[in-house]
Amino acid sequence: MKSLNYWLYTGLMSAFMIFAAWYAETHQAEFTRRLGFPAYFRIELTIAKLIGALVLLIPQVPQRIKEWVYIGFCICMVSAFIAKCNSGYGFIEAAQPAFSLIFYLTLILLLYKLPKKETIRTA
């Protein structure tokens, strides 16, 4: 059951990151203008989100790599929360990254609780 929950949450959060990457690219003028980010940062963030989301969905990826992807996503969510709070967004819009952060922290806990036989380690 833990494994099912882990893959369910991982699939949902990977889909969320892919959607976030798509949204940032299709709404680039608002993204860069309202948050005050340069255009190159939007492109960099989009690529990182896509790569991270895909890495999480590949079962053969070592656990240590997935841990770093989750850490990167957590940093992204904290940064998004701070940027939205300082850019005039309303409470609900600004709190969305904080809610995503809670899901990512739950995923990290589930990742550690997976039975050892389910994690594939490569030499």
C-alpha positions as CSV (number, residue, x, y, z in Angstrom):
1,M,0.0,0.0,0.0
2,K,2.9,2.4,0.8
3,S,4.3,1.8,-2.7
4,L,0.9,2.5,-4.3
5,N,0.6,5.8,-2.4
6,Y,4.2,6.7,-3.3
7,W,3.6,6.2,-7.0
8,L,0.2,7.9,-6.9
9,Y,1.7,11.0,-5.3
10,T,4.7,10.9,-7.5
11,G,2.5,10.7,-10.6
12,L,0.4,13.6,-9.4
13,M,3.3,15.8,-8.5
14,S,5.2,15.0,-11.7
15,A,2.0,15.9,-13.6
16,F,1.8,19.1,-11.6
17,M,5.4,20.1,-12.4
18,I,4.8,19.4,-16.1
19,F,1.7,21.5,-16.0
20,A,3.7,24.3,-14.1
21,A,6.4,24.2,-16.8
22,W,3.8,24.4,-19.6
23,Y,2.0,27.2,-17.9
24,A,5.2,29.2,-17.4
25,E,6.0,28.8,-21.1
26,T,2.5,29.7,-22.4
27,H,2.0,32.6,-20.1
28,Q,5.6,34.0,-20.3
29,A,4.7,37.7,-20.3
30,E,2.8,37.5,-17.1
31,F,5.3,35.1,-15.4
32,T,8.3,37.4,-16.0
33,R,6.5,40.7,-15.6
34,R,4.5,40.0,-12.4
35,L,7.2,38.1,-10.5
36,G,10.0,40.2,-11.8
37,F,12.1,37.3,-13.2
38,P,14.3,37.7,-16.3
39,A,13.2,35.7,-19.4
40,Y,16.1,33.3,-19.2
41,F,15.2,32.2,-15.7
42,R,11.7,31.1,-17.0
43,I,13.4,28.9,-19.6
44,E,15.8,27.5,-17.1
45,L,13.1,26.7,-14.6
46,T,10.9,25.1,-17.3
47,I,13.7,22.7,-18.4
48,A,14.5,21.8,-14.8
49,K,10.9,21.1,-13.9
50,L,10.5,18.9,-17.0
51,I,13.7,16.9,-16.4
52,G,12.9,16.5,-12.7
53,A,9.3,15.3,-13.3
54,L,10.5,12.7,-15.9
55,V,13.3,11.5,-13.6
56,L,10.8,10.8,-10.8
57,L,8.7,8.6,-13.1
58,I,11.5,6.3,-14.1
59,P,11.6,3.4,-11.6
60,Q,15.2,2.5,-12.4
61,V,16.5,5.9,-11.2
62,P,18.5,5.5,-7.9
63,Q,16.8,6.7,-4.7
64,R,19.6,9.2,-4.1
65,I,18.9,11.0,-7.4
66,K,15.1,11.1,-6.6
67,E,16.0,12.6,-3.2
68,W,17.8,15.4,-4.9
69,V,15.0,16.0,-7.4
70,Y,12.6,16.3,-4.5
71,I,14.9,18.7,-2.7
72,G,15.1,20.8,-5.9
73,F,11.4,20.9,-6.1
74,C,11.1,21.8,-2.5
75,I,13.5,24.7,-3.0
76,C,11.5,25.7,-6.1
77,M,8.2,25.7,-4.0
78,V,9.8,27.8,-1.2
79,S,11.2,30.3,-3.7
80,A,7.8,30.5,-5.5
81,F,6.0,31.1,-2.2
82,I,8.4,33.9,-1.4
83,A,8.3,35.4,-4.9
84,K,4.4,35.4,-4.9
85,C,4.2,36.9,-1.4
86,N,6.4,39.8,-2.6
87,S,4.7,40.3,-5.9
88,G,1.2,41.2,-4.9
89,Y,-0.6,37.9,-5.3
90,G,-3.5,37.1,-3.1
91,F,-3.3,34.7,-0.2
92,I,-4.8,31.7,-2.1
93,E,-2.4,32.2,-5.1
94,A,0.6,32.8,-2.8
95,A,-0.2,29.7,-0.6
96,Q,-0.4,27.3,-3.5
97,P,3.4,26.6,-3.6
98,A,3.3,26.0,0.2
99,F,0.6,23.3,-0.3
100,S,2.7,21.8,-3.0
101,L,5.7,21.8,-0.6
102,I,3.7,19.8,1.9
103,F,3.0,17.2,-0.8
104,Y,6.7,17.0,-1.7
105,L,7.7,16.5,1.9
106,T,5.2,13.7,2.1
107,L,6.7,12.1,-1.0
108,I,10.2,12.2,0.6
109,L,8.9,10.4,3.7
110,L,7.2,7.8,1.5
111,L,10.4,7.4,-0.5
112,Y,12.2,6.5,2.7
113,K,9.5,4.0,3.8
114,L,9.6,2.0,0.6
115,P,10.8,-1.6,1.2
116,K,14.4,-2.0,0.1
117,K,13.5,-4.6,-2.6
118,E,11.5,-2.0,-4.5
119,T,14.4,0.5,-4.8
120,I,16.8,-0.4,-7.6
121,R,20.4,0.5,-7.0
122,T,22.9,0.7,-9.8
123,A,26.6,0.2,-9.3
